[in-house]
Amino acid sequence: AIEAAIELNLKTVEAGAQGEHKIERGYLPVTTYSCHYLIDEEFRKVIEDFLVRESSQVKVVMKLLRDSGPFKEGVL
């Protein structure tokens, strides 16, 4: 996929969700977004609390994966 993207002058390649094995192939994690509306206010608060805690952990893991990725320092 990376080779085809280079040939087609694409700026990004979507490797799909999950899979630490993709890092060895040069696919580093990127932040993605989604939008949802939860009608139940109590459930919405629970999810919001979880997302606040989860997002900080995800940021830490993404930094660790990028820092230990296959590219030379300063390439990305």
C-alpha positions as CSV (number, residue, x, y, z in Angstrom):
1,A,0.0,0.0,0.0
2,I,2.8,2.4,0.8
3,E,4.5,1.7,-2.6
4,A,1.2,2.4,-4.4
5,A,0.7,5.6,-2.5
6,I,4.1,6.8,-3.5
7,E,3.5,6.0,-7.1
8,L,0.1,7.7,-7.0
9,N,1.5,10.7,-5.1
10,L,-1.0,10.1,-2.2
11,K,-0.4,12.0,1.0
12,T,-1.9,9.4,3.3
13,V,-2.5,5.7,3.5
14,E,-5.2,4.2,5.7
15,A,-3.9,1.0,7.2
16,G,-7.0,0.2,9.3
17,A,-7.6,0.0,13.0
18,Q,-5.4,-1.7,15.5
19,G,-2.4,-4.0,15.0
20,E,1.0,-3.2,16.5
21,H,2.5,-5.3,13.7
22,K,1.7,-2.4,11.3
23,I,4.3,-0.2,13.1
24,E,7.1,-2.4,11.7
25,R,5.7,-1.6,8.2
26,G,5.8,2.1,8.8
27,Y,2.3,2.7,9.8
28,L,2.4,4.8,13.0
29,P,-0.7,5.6,15.0
30,V,-2.7,8.8,14.3
31,T,-5.5,10.3,16.1
32,T,-9.0,9.8,14.7
33,Y,-12.3,11.3,15.7
34,S,-15.9,10.3,15.8
35,C,-19.1,12.0,16.9
36,H,-21.9,10.4,18.8
37,Y,-25.0,11.7,20.7
38,L,-26.1,9.7,23.7
39,I,-29.7,10.4,24.7
40,D,-29.5,9.0,28.2
41,E,-27.9,11.8,30.2
42,E,-26.6,9.5,33.0
43,F,-25.0,7.1,30.5
44,R,-23.5,10.1,28.6
45,K,-21.8,11.3,31.8
46,V,-20.3,7.8,32.4
47,I,-19.0,7.7,28.9
48,E,-17.6,11.2,29.1
49,D,-15.7,10.4,32.3
50,F,-14.3,7.2,30.7
51,L,-13.2,9.1,27.5
52,V,-11.4,11.8,29.5
53,R,-9.3,9.1,31.3
54,E,-8.9,6.9,28.2
55,S,-7.8,9.7,26.0
56,S,-4.9,10.6,28.2
57,Q,-3.7,6.9,28.2
58,V,-4.1,6.6,24.4
59,K,-1.9,9.8,24.0
60,V,0.8,8.2,26.2
61,V,0.8,5.0,24.2
62,M,0.8,6.7,20.9
63,K,3.8,8.8,21.9
64,L,5.6,5.6,23.0
65,L,4.8,3.9,19.8
66,R,6.0,6.8,17.7
67,D,9.2,7.3,19.7
68,S,10.0,3.6,19.3
69,G,8.9,3.4,15.6
70,P,11.0,2.4,12.7
71,F,12.0,5.9,11.5
72,K,15.1,7.8,12.3
73,E,14.8,10.7,14.7
74,G,13.5,13.8,13.1
75,V,12.0,12.1,10.0
76,L,8.3,12.6,11.2
